[in-house]
Amino acid sequence: MTIVASYIYSNGKRGREISIDEPRPPLTGNDFVWIGLHEPAAEELEKLAKTYGLHELAVEDAVNAHQVPKVEAYGDQLFVVAKTAYLDGDKIKYGETAIFVGQHHIISVRHGSARGHAEVRALLEASPQLLIQGPDYVLHGIIDFIVDGYLPTVQTIEDRVLEMEQKMLANFLEREQIRRLFRLRRQLILFGRILGPMSEVAGKLVNLDLPCLDKKAKPFFRDVLDHVRRVESMVGGLREVITSVFEASNLLEQQRQGVITRQLASWAAILAVPTAVAGIYGMNFENMPELKTEYGYYVVLGAIVALCGVLYYRFKKVGWL
């Protein structure tokens, strides 16, 4: 069923249900129709376009559902496209909501979103003082609901990144963890490309004189703009954290390799002493004066042990062992 809800609102209260097949009801004052659709067929939107005078280009955008967030005015009506986002595993998935706003109607067309607008409708219906103001306050409620969905997504990614940061400080990151960080970083970059246009949408709703928007509603949209900017700031900070995790992990790996290299060099220097002595006495010469020394064997062994001990002490003292 593509029609999720369709009601007439009068004096801030929900009235009778309305069909998309019936003519446009005569409404006055702040009364309006609120129709919510989920992935409707083109024929259904065409019916609504004829009934409520929706612009054909806006209808085409709402059907295709491959638009960037934007705000467009068509005569005395307003067309808004917003992007929804939710986290599925480590991947951010996106949906799209197109909203048609007129003096006495608001039509929302939802594509691919995991969250319906039933919660928004319930909250607004519980606040008749907002609904009585007209469709522009419903527009704010929908956009605010969409933007508020960004925050849990970013916070979940933040928790996962900080968890891997702690693991990096305790142990070295494994290959799969590094790949996961790269995936999360890529998701944040793509998310940033959505947040930019969404910030522009909120900015236009705040700063431009647009049809169907009351000046009294501007502060509400300014609050939405603040929320988008907050999420943008969090995403930027998260990308920096991920970069710092990579850099810190790389530095720790270099440090570990340096420690291993110093240890190997120290033991190589220590082992070079007996190797050199053994190499000298392993030469097959008949006339070697030390060969007939009575205690030469013990003296050489003692000298080897002493030299190796001195080298071990020196390397231990400078922290190479």
QUIVENSUL-V751276 format. One record per pair of residues at least 24 apart in sequence whose ideal C-beta (glycine too) atoms are under 10 Angstrom apart, sorted by the first residue. I is the first residue (numbers start at 0). J is the second residue. D is the distance in whole Angstrom. If there is no record, write none. Layout:
i | j | d
I | J | D
I | J | D
This chain:
i | j | d
0 | 36 | 10
0 | 37 | 8
0 | 39 | 10
1 | 35 | 10
1 | 36 | 5
1 | 37 | 6
1 | 38 | 6
1 | 39 | 4
1 | 40 | 7
1 | 43 | 6
1 | 44 | 9
1 | 108 | 9
1 | 109 | 10
2 | 34 | 7
2 | 35 | 7
2 | 36 | 6
2 | 37 | 8
2 | 39 | 7
2 | 43 | 8
2 | 47 | 10
3 | 34 | 9
3 | 35 | 4
3 | 36 | 7
3 | 37 | 5
3 | 39 | 10
3 | 107 | 9
3 | 109 | 8
3 | 115 | 6
3 | 116 | 7
3 | 117 | 7
3 | 120 | 9
4 | 33 | 7
4 | 34 | 7
4 | 35 | 5
4 | 36 | 9
4 | 37 | 10
4 | 107 | 9
4 | 115 | 9
4 | 116 | 8
4 | 117 | 7
4 | 120 | 6
5 | 32 | 7
5 | 33 | 8
5 | 34 | 5
5 | 35 | 7
5 | 36 | 9
5 | 47 | 10
5 | 106 | 9
6 | 31 | 10
6 | 32 | 7
6 | 33 | 6
6 | 34 | 8
6 | 35 | 9
6 | 120 | 9
6 | 124 | 9
7 | 31 | 8
7 | 32 | 6
7 | 33 | 8
7 | 103 | 9
7 | 104 | 10
8 | 32 | 8
8 | 33 | 6
8 | 103 | 10
8 | 105 | 9
8 | 123 | 9
8 | 124 | 8
8 | 127 | 9
8 | 130 | 6
8 | 131 | 8
8 | 133 | 9
8 | 134 | 9
8 | 137 | 8
9 | 130 | 9
9 | 131 | 9
10 | 127 | 7
10 | 130 | 9
10 | 131 | 6
11 | 123 | 9
11 | 124 | 9
11 | 126 | 8
11 | 127 | 3
11 | 128 | 6
11 | 129 | 7
11 | 130 | 4
11 | 131 | 3
11 | 132 | 8
11 | 133 | 10
11 | 136 | 10
12 | 124 | 8
12 | 127 | 6
12 | 130 | 7
12 | 131 | 8
13 | 120 | 9
13 | 123 | 10
13 | 124 | 6
13 | 127 | 9
13 | 130 | 8
17 | 104 | 10
18 | 46 | 10
19 | 43 | 6
19 | 44 | 9
19 | 46 | 5
19 | 47 | 6
19 | 50 | 7
19 | 51 | 10
19 | 106 | 9
20 | 46 | 7
20 | 47 | 10
20 | 50 | 9
21 | 50 | 8
22 | 49 | 10
22 | 50 | 7
23 | 47 | 10
23 | 49 | 9
23 | 50 | 5
23 | 51 | 6
23 | 52 | 8
23 | 101 | 10
23 | 103 | 8
23 | 104 | 8
24 | 50 | 10
24 | 103 | 8
24 | 104 | 9
25 | 103 | 9
26 | 102 | 9
26 | 103 | 4
26 | 104 | 8
27 | 103 | 8
28 | 103 | 9
28 | 131 | 9
28 | 133 | 9
29 | 102 | 9
29 | 103 | 9
29 | 130 | 8
29 | 131 | 6
29 | 132 | 6
29 | 133 | 5
29 | 134 | 9
29 | 136 | 9
29 | 213 | 10
30 | 103 | 6
30 | 131 | 9
30 | 133 | 9
31 | 100 | 9
31 | 101 | 8
31 | 102 | 8
31 | 103 | 5
31 | 104 | 6
31 | 105 | 6
31 | 130 | 9
31 | 133 | 6
31 | 134 | 5
31 | 135 | 10
31 | 137 | 8
31 | 211 | 10
32 | 101 | 9
32 | 103 | 7
32 | 104 | 4
32 | 105 | 7
32 | 106 | 8
32 | 134 | 9
33 | 104 | 8
33 | 105 | 5
33 | 106 | 8
33 | 107 | 8
33 | 116 | 9
33 | 120 | 8
33 | 123 | 9
33 | 124 | 10
33 | 130 | 9
33 | 134 | 7
33 | 137 | 6
33 | 141 | 10
34 | 99 | 9
34 | 104 | 7
34 | 105 | 8
34 | 106 | 5
34 | 107 | 7
34 | 108 | 9
35 | 96 | 10
35 | 105 | 9
35 | 106 | 8
35 | 107 | 5
35 | 108 | 8
35 | 109 | 7
35 | 115 | 8
35 | 116 | 5
35 | 117 | 8
35 | 119 | 9
35 | 120 | 7
35 | 141 | 9
36 | 61 | 9
36 | 97 | 9
36 | 106 | 7
36 | 107 | 7
36 | 108 | 5
36 | 109 | 7
36 | 110 | 10
37 | 96 | 10
37 | 107 | 9
37 | 108 | 8
37 | 109 | 5
37 | 110 | 8
37 | 111 | 10
37 | 112 | 8
37 | 115 | 7
37 | 116 | 9
38 | 62 | 10
38 | 64 | 8
38 | 94 | 10
38 | 108 | 8
38 | 109 | 7
38 | 110 | 6
38 | 111 | 8
38 | 112 | 10
39 | 106 | 10
39 | 108 | 6
39 | 109 | 9
39 | 110 | 9
43 | 108 | 10
44 | 97 | 9
44 | 99 | 9
44 | 106 | 9
44 | 108 | 7
47 | 99 | 8
47 | 104 | 9
47 | 106 | 6
47 | 108 | 9
48 | 99 | 9
48 | 106 | 10
50 | 104 | 9
50 | 106 | 10
51 | 76 | 8
51 | 99 | 7
51 | 101 | 6
51 | 103 | 9
51 | 104 | 5
51 | 105 | 10
51 | 106 | 7
52 | 76 | 7
52 | 99 | 10
52 | 101 | 7
52 | 104 | 9
53 | 78 | 8
53 | 99 | 5
53 | 101 | 8
53 | 104 | 9
53 | 106 | 7
54 | 78 | 7
54 | 99 | 9
57 | 97 | 8
57 | 98 | 10
57 | 99 | 7
57 | 108 | 10
58 | 97 | 9
58 | 99 | 8
58 | 108 | 9
60 | 95 | 9
60 | 97 | 6
60 | 108 | 10
61 | 95 | 9
61 | 96 | 9
61 | 97 | 4
61 | 98 | 9
61 | 99 | 8
61 | 106 | 9
61 | 107 | 10
61 | 108 | 5
61 | 109 | 10
61 | 110 | 8
62 | 97 | 9
62 | 108 | 8
62 | 110 | 9
63 | 95 | 9
63 | 97 | 10
63 | 110 | 9
64 | 94 | 8
64 | 95 | 5
64 | 96 | 9
64 | 97 | 7
64 | 108 | 8
64 | 109 | 9
64 | 110 | 4
64 | 111 | 7
65 | 95 | 8
65 | 110 | 9
66 | 95 | 7
66 | 97 | 7
66 | 110 | 10
66 | 196 | 10
67 | 95 | 9
67 | 192 | 9
67 | 193 | 8
67 | 195 | 9
67 | 196 | 5
67 | 197 | 9
67 | 199 | 9
67 | 200 | 9
68 | 95 | 9
68 | 96 | 10
68 | 142 | 10
68 | 145 | 10
68 | 193 | 7
68 | 194 | 9
68 | 195 | 9
68 | 196 | 4
68 | 197 | 5
68 | 198 | 9
68 | 199 | 7
68 | 200 | 5
68 | 201 | 9
68 | 227 | 10
69 | 97 | 10
69 | 196 | 7
69 | 197 | 10
69 | 199 | 8
69 | 200 | 6
69 | 203 | 9
70 | 98 | 10
70 | 196 | 10
70 | 199 | 8
70 | 200 | 5
70 | 201 | 9
70 | 202 | 9
70 | 203 | 5
70 | 204 | 6
70 | 207 | 8
70 | 209 | 7
70 | 212 | 10
71 | 203 | 10
71 | 209 | 9
72 | 100 | 10
72 | 203 | 10
72 | 207 | 9
72 | 208 | 9
72 | 209 | 6
72 | 210 | 6
72 | 211 | 9
72 | 212 | 10
73 | 99 | 9
73 | 101 | 10
73 | 210 | 8
74 | 101 | 10
74 | 210 | 7
75 | 101 | 7
75 | 102 | 7
75 | 210 | 5
75 | 211 | 7
76 | 100 | 6
76 | 101 | 5
76 | 102 | 8
76 | 104 | 9
76 | 210 | 6
76 | 211 | 7
77 | 101 | 8
77 | 105 | 9
77 | 134 | 9
77 | 135 | 8
77 | 138 | 8
77 | 204 | 9
77 | 209 | 6
77 | 210 | 5
77 | 211 | 5
77 | 212 | 7
78 | 106 | 10
79 | 105 | 10
79 | 107 | 9
79 | 138 | 7
79 | 141 | 9
79 | 142 | 7
79 | 200 | 7
79 | 203 | 9
79 | 204 | 8
79 | 209 | 9
80 | 108 | 9
80 | 196 | 9
80 | 197 | 10
80 | 200 | 8
81 | 107 | 10
81 | 112 | 10
81 | 138 | 10
81 | 141 | 8
81 | 142 | 6
81 | 144 | 10
81 | 145 | 5
81 | 146 | 8
81 | 193 | 10
81 | 196 | 9
81 | 197 | 7
81 | 200 | 7
81 | 201 | 9
81 | 223 | 10
82 | 111 | 10
82 | 112 | 9
82 | 145 | 8
82 | 146 | 10
82 | 149 | 9
82 | 190 | 10
82 | 192 | 10
82 | 193 | 5
82 | 194 | 9
82 | 196 | 8
82 | 197 | 6
82 | 200 | 9
83 | 109 | 8
83 | 110 | 9
83 | 111 | 8
83 | 112 | 4
83 | 113 | 8
83 | 114 | 7
83 | 144 | 9
83 | 145 | 5
83 | 146 | 9
83 | 148 | 6
83 | 149 | 9
83 | 193 | 9
84 | 112 | 9
84 | 113 | 10
84 | 145 | 8
84 | 146 | 10
84 | 148 | 7
84 | 149 | 6
84 | 151 | 10
84 | 152 | 6
84 | 153 | 9
84 | 186 | 10
84 | 189 | 10
84 | 190 | 7
84 | 193 | 7
84 | 194 | 9
84 | 197 | 10
84 | 230 | 10
85 | 111 | 10
85 | 112 | 8
85 | 113 | 5
85 | 114 | 7
85 | 148 | 7
85 | 149 | 9
85 | 151 | 8
85 | 152 | 6
85 | 155 | 10
86 | 113 | 10
86 | 148 | 10
86 | 151 | 8
86 | 152 | 5
86 | 153 | 9
86 | 154 | 10
86 | 155 | 5
86 | 156 | 7
86 | 159 | 10
86 | 186 | 9
87 | 113 | 8
87 | 152 | 10
88 | 182 | 9
89 | 155 | 10
89 | 156 | 8
89 | 159 | 7
89 | 179 | 6
89 | 180 | 10
89 | 182 | 5
89 | 183 | 6
89 | 185 | 10
89 | 186 | 7
90 | 182 | 8
90 | 183 | 9
90 | 185 | 9
90 | 186 | 6
90 | 189 | 10
91 | 149 | 9
91 | 152 | 6
91 | 153 | 9
91 | 155 | 10
91 | 156 | 8
91 | 183 | 9
91 | 185 | 10
91 | 186 | 5
91 | 187 | 8
91 | 189 | 7
91 | 190 | 6
91 | 193 | 9
92 | 152 | 10
92 | 186 | 10
93 | 189 | 9
93 | 190 | 9
93 | 193 | 7
94 | 145 | 9
94 | 148 | 10
95 | 145 | 10
96 | 141 | 7
96 | 142 | 9
96 | 144 | 9
96 | 145 | 6
98 | 134 | 9
98 | 137 | 9
98 | 138 | 6
98 | 141 | 6
98 | 142 | 8
98 | 145 | 10
99 | 134 | 9
99 | 138 | 10
99 | 211 | 10
100 | 133 | 9
100 | 134 | 5
100 | 135 | 7
100 | 137 | 8
100 | 138 | 5
100 | 141 | 10
100 | 209 | 9
100 | 210 | 8
100 | 211 | 5
100 | 212 | 8
101 | 134 | 7
101 | 210 | 8
101 | 211 | 6
102 | 133 | 8
102 | 134 | 8
102 | 135 | 10
102 | 210 | 8
102 | 211 | 6
103 | 133 | 8
103 | 134 | 7
103 | 211 | 10
104 | 134 | 7
104 | 211 | 10
105 | 133 | 9
105 | 134 | 4
105 | 135 | 8
105 | 136 | 10
105 | 137 | 5
105 | 138 | 6
105 | 140 | 10
105 | 141 | 8
105 | 211 | 9
106 | 134 | 9
107 | 137 | 9
107 | 138 | 9
107 | 141 | 6
109 | 141 | 9
109 | 145 | 10
112 | 145 | 8
112 | 148 | 9
113 | 148 | 9
114 | 144 | 8
114 | 145 | 8
114 | 147 | 10
114 | 148 | 6
115 | 144 | 10
116 | 140 | 9
116 | 141 | 6
116 | 144 | 7
116 | 145 | 9
118 | 144 | 7
119 | 143 | 8
119 | 144 | 5
119 | 145 | 9
119 | 147 | 10
120 | 144 | 10
129 | 216 | 10
129 | 219 | 9
132 | 213 | 7
132 | 215 | 7
132 | 216 | 7
132 | 219 | 10
133 | 211 | 8
133 | 212 | 9
133 | 213 | 7
133 | 216 | 8
134 | 211 | 6
134 | 212 | 9
134 | 213 | 10
135 | 204 | 9
135 | 209 | 9
135 | 210 | 10
135 | 211 | 6
135 | 212 | 5
135 | 213 | 6
135 | 215 | 9
135 | 216 | 5
135 | 217 | 10
135 | 219 | 9
135 | 220 | 9
136 | 212 | 10
136 | 213 | 8
136 | 215 | 9
136 | 216 | 6
136 | 219 | 7
138 | 204 | 8
138 | 211 | 8
138 | 212 | 8
138 | 216 | 8
138 | 219 | 9
138 | 220 | 9
139 | 201 | 10
139 | 204 | 8
139 | 212 | 9
139 | 216 | 6
139 | 217 | 10
139 | 218 | 10
139 | 219 | 4
139 | 220 | 6
139 | 222 | 8
139 | 223 | 7
140 | 219 | 9
140 | 223 | 10
142 | 197 | 9
142 | 200 | 8
142 | 201 | 7
142 | 204 | 8
142 | 219 | 9
142 | 220 | 8
142 | 223 | 6
142 | 226 | 10
142 | 227 | 9
143 | 201 | 10
143 | 219 | 8
143 | 220 | 9
143 | 222 | 7
143 | 223 | 5
143 | 226 | 7
144 | 223 | 10
145 | 197 | 8
145 | 223 | 9
145 | 227 | 10
146 | 194 | 9
146 | 197 | 7
146 | 198 | 10
146 | 200 | 10
146 | 201 | 8
146 | 222 | 10
146 | 223 | 6
146 | 224 | 9
146 | 225 | 10
146 | 226 | 5
146 | 227 | 6
146 | 229 | 9
146 | 230 | 7
147 | 223 | 9
147 | 226 | 7
147 | 230 | 10
148 | 230 | 10
149 | 190 | 8
149 | 193 | 9
149 | 194 | 7
149 | 197 | 8
149 | 226 | 8
149 | 227 | 8
149 | 229 | 9
149 | 230 | 5
149 | 231 | 9
149 | 233 | 9
149 | 234 | 9
150 | 226 | 8
150 | 229 | 8
150 | 230 | 6
150 | 233 | 8
152 | 186 | 9
152 | 190 | 8
152 | 230 | 9
152 | 234 | 10
153 | 187 | 8
153 | 190 | 8
153 | 194 | 10
153 | 229 | 9
153 | 230 | 6
153 | 231 | 10
153 | 232 | 10
153 | 233 | 5
153 | 234 | 6
153 | 236 | 10
153 | 237 | 7
154 | 230 | 10
154 | 233 | 8
154 | 237 | 10
156 | 183 | 6
156 | 184 | 10
156 | 186 | 7
156 | 187 | 7
156 | 190 | 9
156 | 233 | 9
156 | 234 | 9
156 | 237 | 6
156 | 241 | 9
157 | 183 | 10
157 | 187 | 10
157 | 233 | 7
157 | 234 | 9
157 | 236 | 8
157 | 237 | 6
157 | 240 | 8
159 | 183 | 7
160 | 184 | 9
160 | 187 | 9
160 | 237 | 6
160 | 238 | 10
160 | 240 | 6
160 | 241 | 6
160 | 244 | 7
161 | 237 | 9
161 | 240 | 7
161 | 244 | 9
163 | 240 | 10
163 | 241 | 9
163 | 244 | 7
163 | 248 | 9
164 | 240 | 7
164 | 241 | 9
164 | 243 | 8
164 | 244 | 5
164 | 247 | 8
164 | 248 | 9
166 | 244 | 10
166 | 248 | 10
167 | 243 | 10
167 | 244 | 6
167 | 245 | 9
167 | 247 | 6
167 | 248 | 5
167 | 251 | 7
168 | 244 | 9
168 | 247 | 8
168 | 248 | 9
168 | 251 | 8
170 | 251 | 10
171 | 248 | 7
171 | 251 | 7
171 | 252 | 6
171 | 255 | 7
172 | 244 | 8
172 | 245 | 9
172 | 247 | 10
172 | 248 | 5
172 | 249 | 10
172 | 251 | 9
172 | 252 | 9
176 | 244 | 10
176 | 248 | 9
177 | 244 | 9
177 | 245 | 8
177 | 248 | 7
180 | 240 | 10
180 | 241 | 6
180 | 242 | 10
180 | 244 | 6
180 | 245 | 7
180 | 248 | 9
181 | 241 | 9
181 | 245 | 9
183 | 237 | 8
183 | 238 | 9
183 | 241 | 7
184 | 237 | 9
184 | 238 | 6
184 | 240 | 10
184 | 241 | 5
184 | 242 | 8
184 | 244 | 10
184 | 245 | 9
186 | 234 | 10
187 | 233 | 10
187 | 234 | 5
187 | 235 | 9
187 | 237 | 6
187 | 238 | 5
187 | 241 | 7
188 | 234 | 9
188 | 238 | 7
190 | 230 | 9
190 | 231 | 9
190 | 234 | 6
190 | 237 | 10
190 | 238 | 10
191 | 230 | 10
191 | 231 | 7
191 | 234 | 5
191 | 235 | 8
191 | 237 | 10
191 | 238 | 8
193 | 227 | 10
193 | 230 | 10
193 | 234 | 10
194 | 227 | 6
194 | 228 | 9
194 | 230 | 6
194 | 231 | 5
194 | 232 | 10
194 | 233 | 10
194 | 234 | 6
194 | 235 | 10
195 | 227 | 9
195 | 231 | 8
196 | 227 | 10
197 | 223 | 9
197 | 224 | 9
197 | 226 | 10
197 | 227 | 5
197 | 230 | 9
197 | 231 | 9
198 | 223 | 10
198 | 224 | 7
198 | 226 | 10
198 | 227 | 5
198 | 228 | 6
198 | 230 | 9
198 | 231 | 6
199 | 224 | 10
199 | 227 | 9
200 | 224 | 9
200 | 227 | 8
201 | 225 | 9
201 | 226 | 8
201 | 227 | 5
201 | 228 | 9
202 | 227 | 9
202 | 228 | 10
258 | 318 | 9
258 | 319 | 9
260 | 319 | 10
261 | 314 | 8
261 | 317 | 9
261 | 318 | 8
261 | 319 | 4
261 | 320 | 8
262 | 314 | 9
262 | 319 | 7
262 | 320 | 6
263 | 319 | 10
264 | 314 | 9
264 | 319 | 7
265 | 310 | 8
265 | 311 | 8
265 | 313 | 9
265 | 314 | 4
265 | 315 | 9
265 | 317 | 9
265 | 318 | 10
265 | 319 | 4
265 | 320 | 5
266 | 310 | 10
266 | 311 | 9
266 | 314 | 9
266 | 319 | 9
266 | 320 | 8
268 | 307 | 9
268 | 310 | 6
268 | 311 | 10
268 | 313 | 9
268 | 314 | 7
268 | 319 | 9
269 | 306 | 9
269 | 307 | 5
269 | 308 | 9
269 | 309 | 10
269 | 310 | 5
269 | 311 | 6
269 | 313 | 10
269 | 314 | 7
269 | 320 | 9
270 | 307 | 8
270 | 310 | 10
271 | 306 | 10
271 | 307 | 10
271 | 310 | 9
272 | 302 | 9
272 | 303 | 6
272 | 304 | 9
272 | 305 | 9
272 | 306 | 5
272 | 307 | 5
272 | 308 | 10
272 | 309 | 9
272 | 310 | 7
273 | 299 | 9
273 | 300 | 9
273 | 302 | 10
273 | 303 | 5
273 | 304 | 9
273 | 306 | 9
273 | 307 | 7
274 | 303 | 10
275 | 303 | 9
275 | 306 | 10
276 | 300 | 9
276 | 302 | 7
276 | 303 | 6
276 | 306 | 9
277 | 303 | 9
